[in-house]
């Protein structure tokens, strides 16, 4: 199973890691604890999970524009995800991942929610202008 | 996207890691919006200054930028902080907060920003002119400079405005292009009975109805002054992400309806009356018998607005136990202090604070529960920040003063 997306912040080679998948939007300010990398929004479908070192797949951004700075704090505190993959392109997330050098992809198909589950092993790489997301 | 050789050098990191990140962000935003190229700007205004809203995340980022030797290329002012930087004790700001806030302002000034600490820099400190391309981030200032001044800015987030200030560039897209500045929804307003606060309520009403890409065109029966238009714009931006409006025969790109639409017919028409804006209070805001605080100055009060309040307060005294605070810029506070307005306000029991406002100061931590204000933007945000521990009602200045003075 393969998904294709737009490269938001590029990287070299192949990145492999465990997925953390949320069907919802995330406001990095408030929803994520920058000191621990834990999702602390009670209304999140991945409440209590740690985003650190995982390939975080979710719908898109919500809420505060300060979210970009929180993404930077996560990176500084070594709590950032390995990569960020979203369905929607959100300017707050775009600015956060670029400032923090976190690999990021957007505009992947909604079907990803049926095919990739939390803790599945996922790898991502760039082919031409597109980002490729592969299961297993 | 076309880049100059200089811009390519920036991308490649020849001027350091931070300039590379900043320009990469702007190029990415440009590509996502099909921009042809970047254009140079000479002025910027940044949001994300209050420790209450940006917290330690911003301190982490700015410390690294200062250590990396970043200097802002554009002339740059910054938004209000979370407290009056000189008089914070009188606002009952906790000392830990004050320490962090001072650190945050110091870091911005080390980058080269001017600590105007106001959301209305277009009054004195940072005034764009007609058709000038700028990068402004404060949403109420974005609407004001686009609509009332006719300068051109997109609705920037805190980091893309910072990137624009660092590189002196923005992608040529959106509201920087004349073809995207035409209005599409005509709103006829019978404002004959409108008071000062009704313009903000109108903004909440329309902001909720339109989508972020809409540009409303207002046709007013009676000509409002620019401070009332400012209240309208701030509320449009808070409730609906609107970045620009026209007012026929008032704002500079709308001498006629035809000029405002670019010759096309409006896609939609609405008719608004005093009774329509009154429904906004019932739908969105609380009803409060007696407030424990009155907050004026969202956006930061102009000298004329402070003068209006002082005229209404002449010879009166605010009832005990009710705080009456006006928020403005340092520069305006100093001018007011030198004028006869100040004595009237002081005698009535009014306090004026600079550098901050009721939205970005940590008012939920200083025991305030019930607020009256004439500013709809503040009324929109305060209950959200305070997670509903604070109730807010919008009222006109005259109604407020009649009810709480003796």
Interface residues (C-beta under 8 A of the other chain):
Chain A: X8 X9 X29 X34 X64 X65 X66 X68 X69 X70 X72 X73 X76 X89 X91 X92 X94 X95 X96 X98 X99 X101
Chain B: X21 X24 X25 X28 X29 X32 X47 X48 X53 X54 X55 X56 X57 X58 X60 X61 X64 X157 X158 X159 X160 X163
